[in-house]
Amino acid sequence: MSMHLRGIKPSLTPDGEALTKAPTAPKYLGQHAKAEWKRIMPQLIARRIITQGDLAGVEAYCVAAGAARQIAETMTASGGLPDLKLGGLQIRYMQTARQLAAEYGLTVNRHAKLTP
């Protein structure tokens, strides 16, 4: 019986070229994106799964997560009825952040698949 693996991501394993120290968050990141960078980077470094080549993807994740958070704050601060355009944009940022988070083992499903 053959089992197809299409759509199944391989387990994350330590990389021989993994960064050993968290780089400073890029200056262009907004407040929420920088906070996310500072929150996740120690985990990624400790797991030894982030290389120099992965940093652009991590930046993209932080930008998406930060934008979703900023939109949430904007909508909360405005009170009243939700802004449908902002809500739709927030959903897209959240989807993008979730997809990128999965690439780096930052989701619950991926935690179980990490190999020591």
Helices and strands as residue ranges (DSSP letters): H 31-47, G 52-54, H 55-78, H 84-103, H 108-113
